[in-house]
Amino acid sequence: MAGLFIILQDKTWKMSTSLLDQNNDPLLKTFIAGKSDPALALLQHFVSQYEKLGKIYLYPTKSMIGIGFGDRRVAWITQLGKNFVHIVFPFEKAYSDNLCFQKIAQVPGDNRQFNHHFRMYLPEDINEEVQQFMHLSLL
């Protein structure tokens, strides 16, 4: 993971700049192990953008990383591809009028959860529209 490096008296220390750097959970380490540098940089950027919106925490499982806020999971990082990060935002209704979600699907048997699928290829993909949905997920 990329972090902030400080050089002091000819020694270099890495300072944590993200929840990803600070988290020693073995499930998280397994999830990100062997992933490409571009995917890890996108993941770190996504998490840091969420950190700007509120005090979030990471909730790793075997197959994904949950992003928590209070007692809720507000997003799920479900896939780290070679050059992308796939994130699912669960909302209580479908927000069909957008340009950022590639798929919106109602969870079978649950009329109060609509999963909104977002695929991030570039840091710039976290645009104003995506930030609004990230903020909405925290409400």
N, C-alpha and C positions, 0 to 999 in steps of 0.2 A: 504494500500500500504506500502510496506517495504521502508524504507528510511534510511538515515544516522542519527544516534542518537549521541548526544554529551552530556557528563556528565560534568557539571561545578558547583562547589560548591554544591554538593549533589542534583542538579536539572537536569532533563533530558529534552532536547529540540529535536524536530525532525526537521532536515533540509531537504528541498526539494532537491532531487537528480535527478528528472525526470520531464518532462513535465506533466506526469500523476499526480504527487504530486502538481504541481503548478496550475493545471487547475481546476477551480471551476464551469465549465459549467454544468448546470443541465442535459443536454443530455448525457454528458460523465458520470456523476455520475449515471444516470439511466442505461446506457449501462453496467457499471461494477458492479452495485449493485447485491449482492447475488452470485457473481461468486466465484468459488473455489480459495483458496490461490495458488495452483499450476498454475492455468490459469492466475491469476493476476501477479504472479512472471514472467511467460513467457511473458506476455504483456509488463511488465516493462522492461524486458531484451531486447525485440525486439525494443521498442522505444528508449532505451538508445543506442543500436547499431546504429540506424539511426541517432541519435544526433551526433555521432562521425563523420558521413559523411558530415554533413551540417546543416545549421540552418533550422530545420523543425518546423512545428507547427501542432497541432492536430485540426481537423475539425469534431467535432462530429455531427451526425445526429441521427434520431430516431432509425435507424436500424444498423448503422455501424459508425466506426471512420475513417475519412479520414486523411491521412498524407499529409500535404501540404509542398511545397517548392516553394518559390516565388509565382507566381499566378497559380500554377498547383497542382493538387492532384496526388501524385506519387505512392500511395498505399492506399488500403482500408482494414481495419481490420473488417472482416464481421461476425466473430463468435468467441466467447469464450466458449469453451466446458469445460468439467470437468477437462481435462488434456491436452488441446491443444488450440492453437490460429490459426485461419484460416485467411490468408492474401491474397489479390488479388493485383497483380501488372499489371496495364494496359500498354501495350507496343504497338508501331505502327506496329510491325511485330511479328510473332510467333518465339520464340526461342525454337525449339523442341529438340535440342541436349543438354540435361541437365539431371541431376539426381534429381533435387530438386522440380520440379513442378509436382503435381499429375494430373493436367488437364490444358490444354491450349485451350481456346475457343474464336473464333471470335465473336465479338458482332454483333448480327443480324442487318443488314442494315448499318453497318459501316465497310468499308473495311480498315480502318486505326486503329482499336483497337482490340487487342488480349489480353484477360484477362488470366493471368498466376496465377494459384491457388497454394498456398504454405501452407502446414499445419505444424506447429511447435509443437513438443511434448517435446523437451528438449532444454535447452539453446545451446547445442552443434550443434543443427540443423542450427544455423546461422554460417555456415561454410564459407570457402573461396568462393565457388561457389555462395551461397546466397548473400554474401556481394558484389560480383561483380554485381549481378542483382540489389541489392539495390542501388549501386553506379550508375549503368546505368540508373536507374529510375530518378536520379537527373539531368542527362545531358539534 
